[in-house]
Amino acid sequence: MNTSVEHRPTLRDVLVTNYDRLTRRLARYLGCPELASDCLHDAWLRLGDSTAPPAIQSADAYVYRVAYNAAMDRLRRERSLQGAQLVDSDLDLFVDPTPSPEAVTQARSDLGAVAQAFQCLPWRHQSVLVALRIEERTREDVARRHGISLRTLDTTLRQALQHCAEKAQQPILAGVSTSRRRLPTRCLRSEAA
């Protein structure tokens, strides 16, 4: 039985024995002691309990090469992950911000429903809604122009907004809270006609 094979140290033993020197050497190459240490740990896992094959002249050089290869694998893996992240962020620059044809069609349909509901409103409701929401006049100015109180103005606006929203089947996104009184039924009758 060949006794030289039995007493040959494992490659892990070579790594442990030369750990500080291998760490410094790999750190000089990689520029990061923590990365060098991590790569030596990866090499330790890769080496397992194997001994240096007889064809290997320097077990130190072999262990360093395994650690170096582990470092290169790690760097390639990180580079590919960073590249994938860059590609995703670069694609965001090419996203078309314009609405889809379906969204345009839906918006036109909603606008048509609001316009139709607006036409069914009494003149004062139309005038108040336009003055407050489109012309952006003050409540006091609109109330004075129509000769009504602020409370009546708020009720008129609330009724107009609720009527348009219901007919367009949309929530009220702007305006005063939900109405306490509904729009007079004569406007609803003129819609049916």
N, C-alpha and C positions, 0 to 999 in steps of 0.2 A: 504494500500500500504506500502511495506517495504521501509523505508527511508534509511536503512543502505546500500542497493544495489545502490540507486541513488547517494549517496555521496562517494561511493567507487572510489578511483582514478583509472584511466586507467593504464595499464601496461607501456604505453609510459611515463606517468607522473612519474611512479616509476623510470624508466630509466633516465629521465631527472634530477630528484631530486638526484639520486645517481650516476650520470654520472662520476664524478671524482674518486670516490671510485671504481666503476666498471672498469674504465679504468686502474687504477693502478693494480688492482687484475688480470685482464686479461693480462695486459702487463707483469706482473711477470711470468705468466704461458707461454705466447707466446714468451717472450723475445724481443718484439718490440712494442713500444707505438703506432706507426702509424697503425700497423696491428690491435692492440686492438681497436683503435678508429674506424677503418673501420668496424670491426666486430660488434661493438656496433651500428654503423649506419645500418648495415644489420639487426641486431636484432630489431632496431626501426621500420624498414620497415616490418619485419615479424610480429611484435606485433600488428600493426594496432591500431584500437580504442577499442580493447577488454579490458575487466577488468579481474582481476584474478578470476578464477573459485573458488567457495566456498571450494572445497577440498584442495586448495593450502594453506598451512600454512604460507609461507613466500613469498611475492611478489618479494622481493629482490633476493632470491635464484632462483626463477623461471626466472626472467629477466636475471640473470647471466647465467643460464643454456641455455637459448635461444641464448645469445651472444656466449657462449662457443661452442654450436652446429654450429653456423654460422662460427666460426673460424675453426672448424674441417672440415666443408664442403669446405671452401675456401682452406685450406691446402691440402685436398685430391685432389681437382680440380687442384691446381698448381702442385702437385706431379705427377698426371697423365699426365699433359701437358709436364712436364720435362721428364718423362719417355718416352713419345712418341717422343720427340726430340732426346733423347739418342738412342732410337731404330733406328730412321732414320739415325743418324750419324754412328751408329754401322753397319748398313747395307751397308754403303758406303765402309767399310773395306772388304766386301765380294764380291764386284763387280769384275767380271772377266775382266781384262784389255786387254785380247787377242781379236783380231778382230773376228767378227762373220764369219760364213762360207760364207755368201754372200759377205762380204767385202774382204775376202781372194780370192774368185773367181774373183771378179771385179779387184782386184789388179793384179792378175795373167794375166787376159785378157789385162789390160792396159800395163803391162810389155811386153807381147808378141807383142802387137801392136807397142810399141816403138822399140823393138828389130828388128822387121820386117822393120820398117821405117829406122832404123839405117843401116841395111844391104843394103838399096837402095841408101845410100849416097855415093858420090864420095870418093875416098881414102883420099884426103886432108881434106875434111869435117869431116870424121870419126876420123882421126888422131888429128885434132885440138880439136874436142869435147872431145875425151878421154884425151888428154894432159891437157886441161884446167879444165875440170869438174871432172874427175876421178883421174888423177895423181896430180891435183892441182899445175901444173907448172905455172910460171909467164908468163904473156903475152909476155914480151920481149924475154924470153927463147924460147917459141914456135915459135914466129915470126922469130927469128934468125935461128932456126933449119929448118924451112920450106923455108927460104929465101924470106919472104914476109914482107910487111909493117904492122904496128900495125892496120892501118885502114882496110887493106885487111883481116887481122886476125879477127878483130871485125865483118866484113861483113860475113866471112866464118862461124864464130860461130853463128851469128844471123840466117843465113840461115839454118844451121844444126838444131838448136833448134826449129826454126819455122816449119821446115819440120817434125821433130819427133812429135812435139806437134799437128800439124794438122792431121797427120796420126793416132795418138792415141786419137784424139778428146779431148785433154786436153789443158788447158791454159799453157802458158810458165811461170813457177814458178821461174826460175833462168836464169840469162843471161842478155844480153844487151837488149835495147828497141826493138820495132818492126822493122822488116827489111825494108829497102828502096828498096832493090833488091831481087827478088825471086831467088830460086835455079835454076840453068840452066835446061832447059826443057829436055835435054838428060837423066837426072836422072829420070825425071818423066816418060819418054818413057820406060826406062828399068823396071820401076815398073809395067807398064801395061803388059809387055811381060811375 
